Amino acid sequence: MNDQTNIVTLAFSDQVRLSLVGELEPKVRELHLLFEKVPGFISADVVRHPGNEHMGYTVLLRFENEEARSGGRPTLKS
């Protein structure tokens, strides 16, 4: 079993204009699928903060350890 004390959590936050949310959502799902292939990946969670003009996104990525976090770096297709 993995040692819970070594878990690495990364948090990213950004805002997206509401007019672009429809384009971003498929990329968020694609990114999650890519990270699932990285050895040592535990989970990805997306918190959405709706606003009047923007959607705020906070993405939390969890890895078993620092080595797993720095290993694979998936990229989105443009």
ABEGO torsion letter per residue (X at the ends): XBBAAABBBBBBBBBBBAAAAAAAAAAAAAAAAAAAABBGBABBBBBBBBBAABBBBBBBBBBABAAAAABBBBBBBX
